[in-house]
Amino acid sequence: MTTLNELLVGERARIVGFDGASPSYRRKLLSLGLTPGAVVHVARVAPLGDPMEVRVRGFSMSLRKTEAAALLVEKV
C-alpha cells in the first residue's frame, strides 16, 4: 500500500483509506468523490512536482502533494 502522491503519471490506483487526515479534511475529500473503492488515474504532474492532476469518477481535479499524501491507495 502506498499514498497517492507517490504514484507516477499514467498509473492507476484504488483508494483504500485515509492516512492521518483530520475529520474535517476527510469529509472534504469524500465530498469530492475520493471515497474508498474509487479508482484514480494520475493524468499530469506540474513541472516542479506540485500540484498533480488526477481523474476520478469521470472528472479531473488538481491536488497538492500534501493533500494527496492523505490518501492510501493500492495500484491497479
Secondary structure, 3 states (H helix, E strand, C coil): CEEHHHCCCCCEEEEEEECCCCHHHHHHHHHCCCCCCCEEEEEEECCCCCCEEEEECCEEEEECHHHHCCEEEEEC
